[in-house]
Amino acid sequence: MPDAKYFGRKAERCRELLTLARVPEVIEQLRLWAAEFDAEERKRTRREQHKRHGASMLRRRARQRHA
């Protein structure tokens, strides 16, 4: 499953292609994709942070129980 960085790279690539695009429909599509990839990157970042935070809390609780 792609991670947040994957979607960040896709958004950046769309922005790079925007500098070359000349057809209005292509420009609009690249802008749309860049925005969607940015949104997905933010969503995945939050999810990944939540997973890490949740896992660290579980480890802390387990250590407290064994102490």
MMTF fields as JSON, N, C-alpha, C and O atoms, coordinates in Angstrom:
{
  "mmtfVersion": "1.0.0",
  "mmtfProducer": "UNKNOWN",
  "numBonds": 267,
  "numAtoms": 268,
  "numGroups": 67,
  "numChains": 1,
  "numModels": 1,
  "chainsPerModel": [1],
  "groupsPerChain": [67],
  "chainIdList": ["A"],
  "bondAtomList": [4, 2, 8, 6, 12, 10, 16, 14, 20, 18, 24, 22, 28, 26, 32, 30, 36, 34, 40, 38, 44, 42, 48, 46, 52, 50, 56, 54, 60, 58, 64, 62, 68, 66, 72, 70, 76, 74, 80, 78, 84, 82, 88, 86, 92, 90, 96, 94, 100, 98, 104, 102, 108, 106, 112, 110, 116, 114, 120, 118, 124, 122, 128, 126, 132, 130, 136, 134, 140, 138, 144, 142, 148, 146, 152, 150, 156, 154, 160, 158, 164, 162, 168, 166, 172, 170, 176, 174, 180, 178, 184, 182, 188, 186, 192, 190, 196, 194, 200, 198, 204, 202, 208, 206, 212, 210, 216, 214, 220, 218, 224, 222, 228, 226, 232, 230, 236, 234, 240, 238, 244, 242, 248, 246, 252, 250, 256, 254, 260, 258, 264, 262],
  "bondOrderList": [1, 1, 1, 1, 1, 1, 1, 1, 1, 1, 1, 1, 1, 1, 1, 1, 1, 1, 1, 1, 1, 1, 1, 1, 1, 1, 1, 1, 1, 1, 1, 1, 1, 1, 1, 1, 1, 1, 1, 1, 1, 1, 1, 1, 1, 1, 1, 1, 1, 1, 1, 1, 1, 1, 1, 1, 1, 1, 1, 1, 1, 1, 1, 1, 1, 1],
  "groupList": [{"groupName": "MET", "atomNameList": ["N", "CA", "C", "O"], "elementList": ["N", "C", "C", "O"], "formalChargeList": [0, 0, 0, 0], "bondAtomList": [1, 0, 2, 1, 3, 2], "bondOrderList": [1, 1, 2], "singleLetterCode": "M", "chemCompType": "L-PEPTIDE LINKING"}, {"groupName": "PRO", "atomNameList": ["N", "CA", "C", "O"], "elementList": ["N", "C", "C", "O"], "formalChargeList": [0, 0, 0, 0], "bondAtomList": [1, 0, 2, 1, 3, 2], "bondOrderList": [1, 1, 2], "singleLetterCode": "P", "chemCompType": "L-PEPTIDE LINKING"}, {"groupName": "ASP", "atomNameList": ["N", "CA", "C", "O"], "elementList": ["N", "C", "C", "O"], "formalChargeList": [0, 0, 0, 0], "bondAtomList": [1, 0, 2, 1, 3, 2], "bondOrderList": [1, 1, 2], "singleLetterCode": "D", "chemCompType": "L-PEPTIDE LINKING"}, {"groupName": "ALA", "atomNameList": ["N", "CA", "C", "O"], "elementList": ["N", "C", "C", "O"], "formalChargeList": [0, 0, 0, 0], "bondAtomList": [1, 0, 2, 1, 3, 2], "bondOrderList": [1, 1, 2], "singleLetterCode": "A", "chemCompType": "L-PEPTIDE LINKING"}, {"groupName": "LYS", "atomNameList": ["N", "CA", "C", "O"], "elementList": ["N", "C", "C", "O"], "formalChargeList": [0, 0, 0, 0], "bondAtomList": [1, 0, 2, 1, 3, 2], "bondOrderList": [1, 1, 2], "singleLetterCode": "K", "chemCompType": "L-PEPTIDE LINKING"}, {"groupName": "TYR", "atomNameList": ["N", "CA", "C", "O"], "elementList": ["N", "C", "C", "O"], "formalChargeList": [0, 0, 0, 0], "bondAtomList": [1, 0, 2, 1, 3, 2], "bondOrderList": [1, 1, 2], "singleLetterCode": "Y", "chemCompType": "L-PEPTIDE LINKING"}, {"groupName": "PHE", "atomNameList": ["N", "CA", "C", "O"], "elementList": ["N", "C", "C", "O"], "formalChargeList": [0, 0, 0, 0], "bondAtomList": [1, 0, 2, 1, 3, 2], "bondOrderList": [1, 1, 2], "singleLetterCode": "F", "chemCompType": "L-PEPTIDE LINKING"}, {"groupName": "GLY", "atomNameList": ["N", "CA", "C", "O"], "elementList": ["N", "C", "C", "O"], "formalChargeList": [0, 0, 0, 0], "bondAtomList": [1, 0, 2, 1, 3, 2], "bondOrderList": [1, 1, 2], "singleLetterCode": "G", "chemCompType": "PEPTIDE LINKING"}, {"groupName": "ARG", "atomNameList": ["N", "CA", "C", "O"], "elementList": ["N", "C", "C", "O"], "formalChargeList": [0, 0, 0, 0], "bondAtomList": [1, 0, 2, 1, 3, 2], "bondOrderList": [1, 1, 2], "singleLetterCode": "R", "chemCompType": "L-PEPTIDE LINKING"}, {"groupName": "GLU", "atomNameList": ["N", "CA", "C", "O"], "elementList": ["N", "C", "C", "O"], "formalChargeList": [0, 0, 0, 0], "bondAtomList": [1, 0, 2, 1, 3, 2], "bondOrderList": [1, 1, 2], "singleLetterCode": "E", "chemCompType": "L-PEPTIDE LINKING"}, {"groupName": "CYS", "atomNameList": ["N", "CA", "C", "O"], "elementList": ["N", "C", "C", "O"], "formalChargeList": [0, 0, 0, 0], "bondAtomList": [1, 0, 2, 1, 3, 2], "bondOrderList": [1, 1, 2], "singleLetterCode": "C", "chemCompType": "L-PEPTIDE LINKING"}, {"groupName": "LEU", "atomNameList": ["N", "CA", "C", "O"], "elementList": ["N", "C", "C", "O"], "formalChargeList": [0, 0, 0, 0], "bondAtomList": [1, 0, 2, 1, 3, 2], "bondOrderList": [1, 1, 2], "singleLetterCode": "L", "chemCompType": "L-PEPTIDE LINKING"}, {"groupName": "THR", "atomNameList": ["N", "CA", "C", "O"], "elementList": ["N", "C", "C", "O"], "formalChargeList": [0, 0, 0, 0], "bondAtomList": [1, 0, 2, 1, 3, 2], "bondOrderList": [1, 1, 2], "singleLetterCode": "T", "chemCompType": "L-PEPTIDE LINKING"}, {"groupName": "VAL", "atomNameList": ["N", "CA", "C", "O"], "elementList": ["N", "C", "C", "O"], "formalChargeList": [0, 0, 0, 0], "bondAtomList": [1, 0, 2, 1, 3, 2], "bondOrderList": [1, 1, 2], "singleLetterCode": "V", "chemCompType": "L-PEPTIDE LINKING"}, {"groupName": "ILE", "atomNameList": ["N", "CA", "C", "O"], "elementList": ["N", "C", "C", "O"], "formalChargeList": [0, 0, 0, 0], "bondAtomList": [1, 0, 2, 1, 3, 2], "bondOrderList": [1, 1, 2], "singleLetterCode": "I", "chemCompType": "L-PEPTIDE LINKING"}, {"groupName": "GLN", "atomNameList": ["N", "CA", "C", "O"], "elementList": ["N", "C", "C", "O"], "formalChargeList": [0, 0, 0, 0], "bondAtomList": [1, 0, 2, 1, 3, 2], "bondOrderList": [1, 1, 2], "singleLetterCode": "Q", "chemCompType": "L-PEPTIDE LINKING"}, {"groupName": "TRP", "atomNameList": ["N", "CA", "C", "O"], "elementList": ["N", "C", "C", "O"], "formalChargeList": [0, 0, 0, 0], "bondAtomList": [1, 0, 2, 1, 3, 2], "bondOrderList": [1, 1, 2], "singleLetterCode": "W", "chemCompType": "L-PEPTIDE LINKING"}, {"groupName": "HIS", "atomNameList": ["N", "CA", "C", "O"], "elementList": ["N", "C", "C", "O"], "formalChargeList": [0, 0, 0, 0], "bondAtomList": [1, 0, 2, 1, 3, 2], "bondOrderList": [1, 1, 2], "singleLetterCode": "H", "chemCompType": "L-PEPTIDE LINKING"}, {"groupName": "SER", "atomNameList": ["N", "CA", "C", "O"], "elementList": ["N", "C", "C", "O"], "formalChargeList": [0, 0, 0, 0], "bondAtomList": [1, 0, 2, 1, 3, 2], "bondOrderList": [1, 1, 2], "singleLetterCode": "S", "chemCompType": "L-PEPTIDE LINKING"}],
  "groupTypeList": [0, 1, 2, 3, 4, 5, 6, 7, 8, 4, 3, 9, 8, 10, 8, 9, 11, 11, 12, 11, 3, 8, 13, 1, 9, 13, 14, 9, 15, 11, 8, 11, 16, 3, 3, 9, 6, 2, 3, 9, 9, 8, 4, 8, 12, 8, 8, 9, 15, 17, 4, 8, 17, 7, 3, 18, 0, 11, 8, 8, 8, 3, 8, 15, 8, 17, 3],
  "groupIdList": [1, 2, 3, 4, 5, 6, 7, 8, 9, 10, 11, 12, 13, 14, 15, 16, 17, 18, 19, 20, 21, 22, 23, 24, 25, 26, 27, 28, 29, 30, 31, 32, 33, 34, 35, 36, 37, 38, 39, 40, 41, 42, 43, 44, 45, 46, 47, 48, 49, 50, 51, 52, 53, 54, 55, 56, 57, 58, 59, 60, 61, 62, 63, 64, 65, 66, 67],
  "secStructList": [7, 7, 7, 2, 2, 2, 2, 2, 2, 2, 2, 2, 2, 2, 2, 2, 2, 2, 6, 6, 7, 7, 1, 2, 2, 2, 2, 2, 2, 2, 2, 2, 2, 2, 2, 2, 2, 2, 2, 2, 2, 2, 2, 2, 2, 2, 2, 2, 2, 2, 2, 2, 2, 2, 2, 2, 2, 2, 2, 2, 2, 2, 2, 2, 2, 2, 7],
  "xCoordList": [0.844, 0.0, 0.894, 1.834, 0.607, 1.43, 1.363, 0.324, 2.484, 2.517, 2.359, 2.179, 2.429, 2.228, 3.252, 2.912, 4.493, 5.544, 5.243, 5.529, 4.676, 4.308, 3.372, 3.58, 2.335, 1.372, 1.973, 1.607, 2.886, 3.588, 4.418, 4.465, 5.072, 5.871, 4.98, 5.34, 3.816, 2.881, 2.39, 2.306, 2.069, 1.617, 2.72, 2.467, 3.936, 5.065, 5.282, 5.575, 5.141, 5.307, 4.24, 4.537, 3.013, 1.953, 2.301, 2.079, 2.847, 3.228, 4.383, 4.435, 5.31, 6.394, 5.828, 6.237, 4.89, 4.298, 3.483, 3.344, 2.952, 2.209, 3.076, 2.576, 4.37, 5.257, 5.425, 5.825, 5.118, 5.268, 3.955, 3.939, 2.861, 1.552, 1.11, 1.354, 0.462, -0.047, -1.535, -2.18, -2.082, -3.497, -4.316, -4.057, -5.293, -6.056, -6.659, -6.65, -7.176, -7.774, -6.718, -6.99, -5.533, -4.437, -3.981, -3.727, -3.881, -3.492, -4.486, -4.094, -5.765, -6.793, -6.733, -6.878, -6.522, -6.445, -5.233, -5.333, -4.101, -2.903, -3.096, -2.649, -3.758, -4.051, -4.957, -4.743, -5.959, -6.88, -6.151, -6.315, -5.35, -4.602, -3.641, -3.53, -2.951, -2.015, -2.763, -2.281, -3.921, -4.712, -5.173, -5.132, -5.61, -6.064, -4.908, -5.063, -3.758, -2.594, -2.137, -1.751, -2.181, -1.83, -2.776, -2.341, -4.067, -5.05, -4.805, -4.885, -4.511, -4.245, -2.966, -2.891, -1.959, -0.719, -0.999, -0.505, -1.791, -2.128, -2.889, -2.625, -3.833, -4.621, -3.723, -3.837, -2.836, -1.944, -0.967, -0.64, -0.503, 0.421, -0.255, 0.327, -1.497, -2.236, -2.427, -2.254, -2.782, -3.005, -1.714, -1.728, -0.606, 0.686, 1.105, 1.623, 0.88, 1.219, 0.342, 0.815, -0.924, -1.84, -1.414, -1.433, -1.031, -0.569, 0.658, 0.732, 1.631, 2.853, 2.536, 3.055, 1.684, 1.324, 0.571, 0.846, -0.368, -1.14, -0.256, -0.424, 0.691, 1.59, 2.483, 2.749, 2.946, 3.821, 3.044, 3.595, 1.777, 0.961, 0.741, 0.776, 0.516, 0.327, 1.592, 1.522, 2.745, 4.012, 4.193, 4.631, 3.853, 3.978, 3.07, 3.489, 1.847, 0.903, 1.399, 1.299, 1.921, 2.426, 3.585, 3.678, 4.472, 5.604, 5.11, 5.648, 4.09, 3.561, 2.949, 3.082, 2.283, 1.675, 2.714, 2.495, 3.857, 4.896, 5.832, 6.625, 5.741, 6.655, 6.195, 6.845],
  "yCoordList": [-1.175, 0.0, 1.245, 1.332, 2.197, 3.41, 4.203, 4.259, 4.811, 5.623, 7.105, 7.467, 7.945, 9.381, 9.97, 10.816, 9.529, 10.069, 9.805, 10.644, 8.657, 8.305, 9.371, 9.861, 9.723, 10.703, 12.099, 12.893, 12.402, 13.682, 13.803, 14.862, 12.705, 12.714, 12.866, 13.56, 12.217, 12.339, 13.792, 14.323, 14.42, 15.814, 16.708, 17.583, 16.486, 17.293, 17.103, 18.064, 15.884, 15.622, 16.364, 16.924, 16.369, 17.12, 18.602, 19.25, 19.136, 20.559, 20.813, 21.86, 19.858, 20.004, 20.014, 20.823, 19.118, 19.044, 20.3, 20.671, 20.942, 22.19, 23.258, 24.094, 23.233, 24.245, 24.036, 24.951, 22.83, 22.513, 22.543, 22.743, 22.346, 22.207, 23.517, 24.597, 23.406, 24.579, 24.468, 25.483, 23.284, 23.074, 23.305, 22.666, 24.201, 24.535, 23.324, 23.268, 22.366, 21.182, 20.352, 19.787, 20.282, 19.53, 20.257, 19.626, 21.565, 22.366, 22.145, 21.914, 22.218, 22.025, 20.617, 20.451, 19.614, 18.238, 18.048, 17.405, 18.602, 18.486, 19.186, 18.686, 20.337, 21.039, 20.19, 20.085, 19.598, 18.751, 17.558, 17.257, 16.883, 15.728, 16.141, 15.445, 17.259, 17.718, 17.946, 17.556, 18.568, 18.814, 17.507, 17.357, 16.561, 15.265, 14.485, 13.876, 14.507, 13.808, 14.465, 13.773, 15.794, 16.498, 16.089, 15.829, 16.039, 15.654, 14.227, 13.942, 13.342, 11.94, 11.84, 11.049, 12.639, 12.643, 13.065, 12.441, 14.123, 14.568, 13.492, 13.252, 12.848, 11.785, 10.622, 10.119, 10.205, 9.086, 9.47, 8.647, 10.715, 11.176, 11.104, 10.605, 11.607, 11.542, 10.095, 9.772, 9.228, 7.818, 7.164, 6.408, 7.458, 6.875, 7.386, 6.625, 8.671, 9.226, 8.612, 8.305, 8.439, 7.835, 6.403, 5.988, 5.655, 4.279, 4.254, 3.462, 5.135, 5.169, 5.571, 4.984, 6.572, 7.053, 5.958, 5.709, 5.317, 4.246, 3.084, 2.528, 2.712, 1.609, 1.96, 1.109, 3.197, 3.578, 3.59, 3.245, 3.98, 3.952, 2.52, 2.249, 1.606, 0.205, -0.365, -1.108, -0.012, -0.492, 0.066, -0.643, 1.34, 1.965, 1.276, 0.996, 1.006, 0.333, -1.07, -1.496, -1.769, -3.123, -3.075, -3.922, -2.099, -1.973, -1.647, -2.158, -0.799, -0.431, -1.633, -1.782, -2.488, -3.682, -4.644, -5.311, -4.722, -5.673, -5.118, -5.86, -3.851, -3.223, -3.441, -2.98],
  "zCoordList": [0.0, 0.0, 0.0, 0.79, -0.873, -0.929, 0.375, 1.033, 0.732, 1.946, 1.596, 0.434, 2.617, 2.435, 1.465, 0.638, 1.565, 0.69, -0.783, -1.637, -1.075, -2.448, -3.024, -4.134, -2.249, -2.733, -2.798, -3.665, -1.896, -1.955, -3.222, -3.847, -3.596, -4.834, -6.059, -7.009, -6.039, -7.166, -7.301, -8.409, -6.173, -6.216, -6.763, -7.59, -6.3, -6.775, -8.278, -8.99, -8.753, -10.189, -10.998, -12.053, -10.51, -11.202, -11.271, -12.294, -10.179, -10.188, -11.155, -11.799, -11.257, -12.245, -13.657, -14.49, -13.923, -15.254, -15.58, -16.746, -14.555, -14.774, -15.426, -16.178, -15.141, -15.728, -17.228, -17.947, -17.696, -19.12, -19.882, -21.097, -19.174, -19.825, -20.462, -19.926, -21.6, -22.312, -22.625, -22.888, -22.603, -22.919, -21.647, -20.628, -21.69, -20.478, -19.757, -18.527, -20.51, -19.884, -19.155, -18.095, -19.716, -19.085, -17.818, -16.792, -17.896, -16.731, -15.594, -14.45, -15.917, -14.89, -14.297, -13.086, -15.128, -14.626, -13.716, -12.671, -14.109, -13.269, -11.927, -10.895, -11.939, -10.677, -9.784, -8.577, -10.396, -9.651, -9.047, -7.865, -9.858, -9.347, -8.233, -7.224, -8.408, -7.373, -6.06, -4.996, -6.127, -4.916, -4.289, -3.068, -5.11, -4.587, -3.964, -2.906, -4.621, -4.067, -2.76, -1.818, -2.704, -1.46, -0.324, 0.797, -0.634, 0.387, 0.863, 2.058, -0.068, 0.297, 1.12, 2.06, 0.771, 1.554, 2.995, 3.935, 3.168, 4.526, 5.292, 6.47, 4.614, 5.256, 5.686, 6.804, 4.793, 5.121, 6.227, 7.082, 6.212, 7.253, 8.615, 9.578, 8.692, 9.96, 10.397, 11.572, 9.46, 9.772, 10.267, 11.239, 9.596, 9.995, 11.374, 12.192, 11.628, 12.942, 14.026, 15.12, 13.717, 14.681, 15.001, 16.159, 13.972, 14.187, 15.087, 16.027, 14.793, 15.608, 17.037, 17.986, 17.187, 18.524, 19.286, 20.46, 18.618, 19.252, 19.664, 20.749, 18.8, 19.109, 20.286, 21.135, 20.35, 21.454, 22.768, 23.814, 22.727, 23.942, 24.412, 25.612, 23.482, 23.856, 24.493, 25.472, 23.932, 24.514, 25.927, 26.833, 26.101, 27.424, 28.435, 29.558, 28.048, 28.944, 29.297, 30.447, 28.326, 28.59, 29.565, 30.453, 29.416, 30.344, 31.746, 32.728, 31.847, 33.15, 33.846, 35.061, 33.091, 33.679, 34.202, 35.214, 33.514, 33.889, 34.965, 35.543, 35.224, 36.197, 37.615, 38.553]
}
